[in-house]
Amino acid sequence: MYKIVKANEIEWSQPAENSLGALSKVLIDPQCADTKHLNFRLICYMPGSFATPHSHDDAENVFYVLQGRGIAILDGKRIPIEPGTLVFIPPKVEHEVHSTGDENLVMVFVASPPVL
């Protein structure tokens, strides 16, 4: 069954325990839609907040930056991120994200299979 979602009607919530000072809007995942293969959300890291280092055994992750500036650290390599930057993270790659600017770092986040 299809689903139509308006992001402005979804409340921000606290994401997984590895994100400190971040908020998340789950737009599509297996808990709210008829999908087994996709997690699609918006993530907002307030200035100075971050996701601690972690990896996923099976999930591929994609981050697409909409607003703000930060650093993605992938297997120890620091990569500056800003609006228009897309980061693809294969399974088993240790990664973390830090908001380094003076405005919120807002990103589209996609995981497949879903990270719940």
Secondary structure, DSSP 8 states (H G I E B T S, - for coil): ------GGGS--B---TTEEEEEEEEEE-TTTSS-SS-EEEEEEEEEEEEEEEE--SS-EEEEEEEES-EEEEETTEEEEE-TT-EEEE-TT--EEEEE-SSS-EEEEEEEES---
